[in-house]
Amino acid sequence: MKREKLIRDRHGRILQFSQERCDELVYFKLEHAGACAAYAHCRIDGAVLVITDLFVENNCVIRQPDFLKRLFGQKTIEINFQNQGIGSQLLLTMITYARSKGLTRIESHRPKNDARRDSLLAQWLQKRGFKADEAAMFMDLKTSAEDDSQYMPKP
C-alpha cells in the first residue's frame, strides 16, 4: 500500500512524501519537482524496524521552474537538501510508523568494516535520541502513553 502527503522544508519548498510497504520492506521517499530529495529503506525484523539505507541529497538537480530562465539557457538548478530538517522529518515518520505497527525498536546496523566509530550518521542519530552498542545504533520505542516530545525536530 502506498501513502502520500506534502511537507515543506525550512525554505518553504514543497516536497512530496510517499511511503510504500512490500512484505517486510518499507520505503520512505521525499521528492521535489520530480527528483528524489531524500529516502529511507527499512525492513521489519520481528518487532524491530531496521534502517538499511538513509540518504538526504546534497546535490539534487531539478528542472528550472522559471520559464524565462529556462528560455535563456538555465535549464536546471541544484538544491542541497541537507540541513533543511527533512532528514529529521523522515526519521520522525519512521518512528511514528514503527509505533503504529506495534514495533518496539528501531535499529541502524553499522558496517562491519567501518573503521570510523563516530560516523556522521551515528552522530546524527545520537542527537535524535538513538543509543549505540558495538553493532548498531538503536532506539527503544516508548508506549504512546509516555511523552515523546523529545523526538520532535527542533524549530
Helices and strands as residue ranges (DSSP letters): E 2-8, E 14-22, E 25-32, E 35-45, E 48-56, E 60-63, H 67-71, E 76-79, H 86-100, E 105-109, H 120-127, E 131-132, E 136-140, G 149-151
